[in-house]
Structures are given as structure tokens and as C-alpha cells.
Amino acid sequence: MKTQRTSNAGARLLVVAALAFLAGPARAVDPDLPYSSGSTGADGPLTFRQVIPGGRAWGSMAYDAARNRIVLFGGQVNGVNQNDTWLFDGVNWIRVFPANSPVPRYGHRMVYDAARQQVVLFGGHRGDIRLNDTWVWDGTNWTQKNPANSPSPREYHAMAYDAARQEVVLHGGNSAASGNAETWIWNGTDWTLKTPATSPPGHNNSALAYDAARQEVLLFGNHGQTWVWNGTTWTQRSPFGPPSPRNFLTMDYDPVRQEVVLFSGSNQSDTWTWNGTAWTQKAPARQIPGRQGHAMVWHGGLQRMVVFGGDIPGVDNWSADTDFWNGTDWAFHSGKLQTFDMTARANGVWNFTSINIPSGVTVVFQKNVQNTPVRWLATEDVVINGAVDLGGQFGANNLPPGVPARGGPGGFDGGRGGIRVSASGSFVGSPGQGPGGGAPGTAQQTSPENLRDGRNGEYNGVYGNAFLQPLIGGSGGGGGASNNDSDGGNGGGGGGAIMIASSRDITLNGVIRANGGDLQWSGASQGGRGSGGAILLRADRVTGPGTLQAFGGQPSIQNGRIRVEAYVRSLTGSQTPTAVVGLPAASGELNQVGTLTIVSVDGVNVVQPPSGNLNTPDVVFSDAGPVNVVVNGTGIPNGTPVNLRVTTVNSVINAGPVNLQNGTATITVTVPAGVGTLQATAQFTQ
């Protein structure tokens, strides 16, 4: 946002108070006196649904109505063909081990044959050749069929069960004749090639679904055409405003609402319904990422559409997410990325009994308004076999206009790249947020001094201390300068901050990440990288081969902070940067000896606690220019110097130090017009 300095322009500031200090030598603690995390256990155990089956794409699913289970077979996991069989009962995925199984494959199709109460599988690709074998699943075992006639080998064909005629319909597919227009029927014993008077053009990567309300099979896909099959002929429909042409979509019938549901394809994240006459695009409150190579079927027991897996470009090439559609909205059920919601806990503190993060799960965070660090306290063991990720957002070019790269919980946002000069009249980017926020690019000049690119955010060596008191995250990178035609690169967000404390043991077999967001070249400049955040582990014993990371955008920038406090420490995995170690206090959070609070700005009282959120300023005052900021300190010695840092869209202004006297300091700082953040810091030795 561009602002102007005027004496009477309205100025709005956010308030963030941060206390930093240096603690004295660690106090000796009797090793026989175990550490107590202080957790009350009131929040019970923290658990996450285990990720099974493994993330994959290009598999196939069918709902086995006789046994009330979804059957998943095959596909690719990390590029390797699979032939495993999984059953989903509406809550859990369960792997089964039948005596016989089809060979590993991808691109095959499966449907449930209600007349014969079995799942039918046809075709796919083995990796070296296309397949045209037919298998059936009876709830216990796979049996290969030997029909007299069969479609040619193919993958990415479409199949649906035609309940009105009690037969399976197969159309198209990628075969020797790519995108063929054949229609085949399976009657439980043999395949029959149909020869309708009219047919859709050759399709592959398309989808079929049986529309029970109208007793016809619907086809939609890579031609963007809508066709229906009545058992004898194909008829093209011409509805207004259909979905765009796409590959690798999924469709199935919702009997509750008597409509066919279409989801995604060609990486689009849209959801559509077909009522026999018209397509309608839905507007769910929660949208799941667009993808390809996923599977979707209706689960009759749940009365929900179930989507599993797929290739989500730029996010997860082998998704393990299971999501539900209820006719109105999408709901997450399980997956590799599972969100820990902090919004209802203003202080960011949870009192668990135990914590267990299973292998394959990555925990990410929905920050609270106060942007507090994460504090997980446990009365019992903490076991991390998966991943905990508090990383700052990358300074990507595709962020929405005016939206910075977000810091992790307790971390600070990156600066925005400058708006192109033709639209803004200025090259200047905005600085990264936080006490060590990176300076912005200010001009299209790379020599003799580079003024074009944003500077990296800083943490270790600039603010905070080795004791992680207070617990605070990393600062954002500065936004790069624009040029005449292109916006500047965005700065990465700072890594978040977390304390995990257990009255017993912490076992780390997985990884905890509090990395700063990396940068990206925009065509005009690059923003700075966000600094690493903070990780604090505290328990009787901290052991395991897991990994700790708090680097600034890339591993070589080791500017975050890691601290491990335990009587027994045996962490054998990598640490970036290397952890500082020590003994825990007898209980609780060590060395929380004081607080610093900004109580008023320009005579306007600040509502406590301040949020530090640019979208909802904590204090609004009328005039830019010199203002008095009143800061109160508790538990901080008299004479301790207090500094202020003002960060706005276009500038960073420092003021102070002014010494605390009787717990109060008044600092005068010149504030420009516009929106920004205000941070107070104090540092002392105890």
C-alpha cells in the first residue's frame, strides 16, 4: 500500500510488545526431581488420524454396497505401481491381504456390479504394457475372469454400472487408438461391443456416472461435451454453461439429492452437479485443492461422496487426503496434512495428557488472532513419528494482491513486493515484519549496491536469546522493488515458534520444522527470505533420531533458534542450527520473569492483548507525526532500556532507548500515515 506523509493524515498502528532478556547461569536441579510441564491434562490426549493408505494417484475405488465398504485398489505411490487392496468403512482405512490380486497397475477403473454383488476391475497400465484383464472382488478375494470377448488393452477409460439394465458400461480410454470412441457392456460373464448409430468423439481421461433418477449414464470429460447413454444409443445434450473441458475428473451419483456430482479434473478445484437438464457450479464454504488422478465414489452408509488421493501439483503429488462432500460443502476426514486449529485459544497454551503424531502425518497450524507461539504441555509421553511444521509461507508470486507471505504461529509476515511503477509511481517494496524484519528493495539498481532485492529477515544475533525467553518466532523478509511493468518479489514469512514440554519423555523419530519461507524471483526482483523460528523442547528425557529445523528459507541460513532441555538428551538426528542444550527448571516455563506491555499510543489506550493483525488495527489515532508511546514493564529492573520499532508499508523507524522508571517508559517516535506495526523490546541480564 502506498502512503503519503501529511501532518493531518489518519495514522493507524498495531501494537506488538516483545520482551527479550539474557538469563544467568542455569540453576542446578536435582536429577532425582523430575521435571513437571505444568500441564493440567484438561485437554486430554492430542492424537491425529493415522495416514493409511499411503498417498497415491491413478488408483481406483468402488463402493461395495453389499458389505458397506469402499474398495481401493492399486495406483502409484511415489511413482511406483501398487497392487494393494484397502477397505474404507466410513471411519478407518483397513488393508486386506487377499489370496489373489491383479498385478500392480495404474489408470484402471472399478465399479460395483449390484446385480452380482461384486466389484468389477478392468484394464490399466502395468508400466511397460497396457492391460485388458477383467477381475471381480467378492469382499474377500480377487478372481480373474476369462471372457470370450474383451476390449483392447487400455488405461484411463471410463466405467459406470447401469442399474436399469444391470450391466457395466465402458467407454473410451487410452489404447493403441488413443482416445477411442468404443462403448462396451459387461454382463457378468462377457464383454460386448455396442454399435450405436451415434457416439461421442473419442474420449480418454473422462468419466461416466449412472444417473438413477433418469435411468441413463452420463459422460463428461476432455471434449467438454455432455452425453447420455440409454442402453442403446448416445445422445448429446447442450446445457447452458457446462464445466470447462478437462481430463482426469471424477463423477458419481448422489441419491439423496438425485444429482450427479463432478469434482475437479485438470487440477481445477471446482465442484459441479448435474440434474438431468443443467450443470450447476457449487460454492462450498470449504474448497479442497484441485487435482488429477484422484478417486471419488458415493458411500451409502455415510450418505456422503468420498474423495481420496490424487496428484495436487505444487502441493502434494501423492495425496493421502480423504474428504467428504455432503451436497453443500467439503469436510476433511484424514490425510498427511492435518491442521491444528489455534483460533479458540488466545494464549496458545494447551494442557494435554499425551501427544502422539503418527508416521506420515504432517501437522500444520491455523493461527489465532493474537499470533501467539504454540505451547503444548503434556503430563505423559510425547511421541512424534510424523512432522510438525510451523514454517513461514514462501514469498511466491501467486499470492493474492495485498496479501503478504504469512509467518508461522508466533512468527512475522514477509514484506510485499513493490507494485509496478506504471500503477503506483514507486519502486519501493515493503519491509518484513518483526523485530528483525528485512529491509525492502527501493530501486532498480544492482550495482554498486543492490537496492533492488529485499533483504532476508533476521533472528539469531539480532533479537531474542539462547534461552528462548520470551518464546518468539522469526521475522519476515523484505519485499523486492518493482520495475515499470512488473511487481517486485514478495518476502518470505518468518518461521513460527513452539514449546513442547512433557513431564515424562519426548521421543522424536520424525521432524519439527520452524523454517522461514523462501523467496521467488518475480521478473523484477526477489524478496528476502524469512528468518528461521524457534523450537523449545523440555522434558525428563528427549531422545530419538528425528530432525529439528529452524533455518531461514534454505539450510545454509541458520538464523533460527533451537533449545533442548532435559536430564537425558539423546537426539541423534540432524539439527539446523545446532540446538543449545540445558537442564529444565523444576516446573512450568523457565525464566518467565517479566512482561512488557504497550498501554497507549498518542493518548489512545490499547485494548489488551493486542493482536498485531494488519487487517484489524489495535489502536487508531488521528495524526501522523510525533506521538508518545507509553510502555509498562512488570518484573523488569528499573533502568532497563526500552526500544521501539515502527514498521510500515514503506519504512522502518527506530526510537529509544528510554529507561524504565518505576515500571514505565514514555518514548516519542515519529509515525508516518498509514498502517503498520509497533514493537517494544527490552533486554537485561538476571
C-alpha positions, 0 to 999 in steps of 0.5 A: 500500500502506498502512503503519503506523509501529511501532518493531518493524515489518519495514522493507524498502528498495531501494537506488538510488545516483545520482551527479550532478556539474557538469563544467568547461569542455569540453576542446578536441579536435582536429577532425582526431581523430575521435571513437571510441564505444568500441564493440567491434562484438561485437554486430554490426549492430542492424537491425529488420524493415522495416514493409511493408505499411503498417498497415491494417484491413478488408483481406483475405488468402488463402493461395495454396497453389499458389505458397506465398504469402499474398495481401493485398489492399486495406483502409484505411490511415489511413482511406483505401481501398487497392487494393494487392496484397502477397505474404507468403512466410513471411519478407518482405512483397513488393508486386506491381504487377499489370496489373489490380486491383479498385478500392480497397475495404474489408470484402471477403473472399478465399479460395483456390479449390484446385480452380482454383488461384486466389484468389477476391475478392468484394464490399466497400465502395468508400466511397460504394457497396457492391460485388458484383464477383467477381475471381480472382488467378492469382499474377500478375494480377487478372481480373474475372469476369462471372457470370450470377448474383451476390449483392447488393452487400455488405461484411463477409460471410463466405467459406470454400472447401469442399474436399469439394465444391470450391466457395466458400461465402458467407454473410451480410454487410452489404447493403441487408438488413443482416445477411442470412441468404443462403448462396451457392456459387461454382463457378468460373464462377457464383454460386448461391443455396442454399435450405436448409430451415434457416439461421442468423439473419442474420449480418454481421461473422462468419466461416466456416472449412472444417473438413477433418477433418469435411468441413463449414464452420463459422460463428461470429460476432455471434449467438454461435451455432455452425453447420455447413454440409454442402453442403446444409443448416445445422445448429446445434450447442450446445457447452458454453461457446462464445466470447462473441458478437462481430463482426469475428473471424477463423477458419481451419483448422489441419491439423496439429492438425485444429482450427479456430482463432478469434482475437479479434473485438470487440477481445477478445484471446482465442484459441479452437479448435474440434474438431468437438464443443467450443470450447476457450479457449487460454492462450498464454504470449504474448497479442497485443492484441485487435482488429477488422478484422484478417486471419488465414489458415493458411500451409502452408509455415510450418505456422503461422496468420498474423495481420496488421493490424487496428484495436487501439483505444487502441493502434494503429488501423492495425496493421502487426503480423504474428504467428504462432500455432503451436497453443500460443502467439503469436510476433511476426514484424514490425510498427511496434512492435518491442521491444528486449529489455534483460533479458540485459544488466545494464549496458545497454551494447551494442557494435554495428557499425551501427544502422539503424531503418527508416521506420515502425518504432517501437522500444520497450524491455523493461527489465532488472532493474537499470533501467539507461539504454540505451547503444548504441555503434556503430563505423559509421553510425547511421541512424534513419528510424523512432522510438525511444521510451523514454517513461514509461507514462501514469498511466491508470486501467486499470492493474492494482491495485498496479501503478504507471505504469512509467518508461522504461529508466533512468527512475522509476515514477509514484506510485499513486493513493490507494485509496478511503477506504471500503477503506483509511481514507486519502486519501493517494496515493503519491509518484513515484519518483526523485530528483525524484519528485512529491509525492502528493495527501493530501486532498480539498481544492482550495482554498486549496491543492490537496492533492488532485492529485499533483504532476508529477515533476521533472528539469531544475533539480532533479537531474542536469546539462547534461552528462548525467553520470551518464546518468539518466532522469526521475522519476515523478509523484505519485499523486492522493488518493482520495475515499470511493468512488473511487481517486485518479489514478495518476502518470505514469512518468518518461521513460527515458534513452539514449546513442547514440554512433557513431564515424562519423555519426548521421543522424536523419530520424525521432524519439527520444522520452524523454517522461514519461507523462501523467496521467488524471483518475480521478473523484477526482483526477489524478496528476502527470505524469512528468518528461521523460528524457534523450537523449545523442547523440555522434558525428563528425557528427549531422545530419538533420531528425528530432525529439528529445523529452524533455518531461514528459507534454505539450510545454509541460513541458520538464523533460527533458534533451537533449545533442548532441555532435559536430564537425558538428551539423546537426539541423534538426528540432524539439527539446523542450527545446532540446538543449545542444550540445558537442564529444565527448571523444576516446573512450568516455563523457565525464566518467565520473569517479566512482561512488557506491555504497550498501554497507549499510543498518542493518548489512545489506550490499547485494548489488551492483548493486542493482536498485531493483525494488519487487517484489524488495527489495535489502536487508531489515532488521528495524526501522523507525526510525533506521538508518545508511546507509553510502555509498562514493564512488570518484573523488569529492573528499573533502568532497563532500556526500552526500544521501539520499532515502527514498521510500515508499508514503506519504512522502518523507524527506530526510537529509544532507548528510554529507561524504565522508571518505576515500571514505565517508559514514555518514548516519542517516535515519529509515525508516518500515515498509514498502517503498520506495526509497533514493537517494544523490546527490552533486554537485561541480564538476571 
